[in-house]
Amino acid sequence: MLFESDKVMFEIYRETEYTGKYRVVYFTELQDHNKETEINHAMAGEHFFDGFIKNYGKDEAKSIIDTILGRLNEGERMAPEDVERALGEHMA
């Protein structure tokens, strides 16, 4: 069983107000100075995928997410299941 401190909550969303690009927000890593702005951007966007990644190995998981964002922003069609499959054992 993982504790809250052992995982990172994130959401992948598509901006609808600005560029239309896919972005990610790591909610549990937000600081007081950017928390409200980042959450508002995510809430205004179009939800694509959310979940938790394990804190252990999170840098590798973030790299996978960055690759997914690049593919999505280049126009590749992906389903949320593809994201979950790509993250595999990194999902909490």
N, C-alpha and C positions, 0 to 999 in steps of 0.2 A: 504494500500500500504506500502510495506517494503522499507526502505532506504538501501543503500549499507552497512551501519554499523550495520544493523539489521539482517544480514545473513552471512553465512560462505560458501564460494565456495569450493567444494571438488571434488576429482576424486578417484575412485577405479580402480586400474589397476593391471595387472599381470606382474611381472618382466620377461623379456625374456633374459636378459644378465647374471643374477646371479643365483638365487635360484629357479626361476619359481613360487615364492610365490605371493599371492595377497597382495597388500599394499594400503594404502590410503594416500593422500596428501591433506592437508587443505590449499589451495592456499592463502586465505586471512589472514592466521595466520603466514605465513612465515616471517622470519626476513631477513635482508640484508645479514647476514653471511651464511644462508643456502638456500636462495631463488633459486639461479641459479642451485645448485646441485640437489635439490628436483624436480624442474621443469624438468631438463634434465632426471632424472630417470623416471619420469612419461611419458615424451614424448617418451622415448626409449621403454617403456613398451607397453603392449597390453591393450587398453582401455576396461573397463568393464561397468562402470557406472559413471556418474557425475551429479552434481546438486548443489543445495543450501539447507542448513539447517538453520532454524531460530536460531539466536543468543540466544534468550531466550529458555532455555532448551537444549542447545547444548551439555551439558555433557551427558544427557540421550541419545541424538541422536548419540553421539560418541560411547557410550557403545553399542548401537544397531549395529553400523557399525563394531565395534571390534568383536562382536559375529558373524556377517556375514562373516568377514574375516577369523575367526577361522573355520567356517563351510566350506568355500570355500577351505581353505588350507588343510583341512582334506579330500578333494576330493568330497564333496557334490556338486551336480550340482544345480545351481541356475540360473535363468534368471534375467536380469536387472529389470523386472517388480516385481520380488520377493523383491528386495531391496527397490524399491519405496513403495511397499505395507508395508514392515516391518517398514519403517521410518514414514509412514503415516502423521500424523499432524505435524511432525517435519520438513517436507519439506517446503521450502519457495517458 
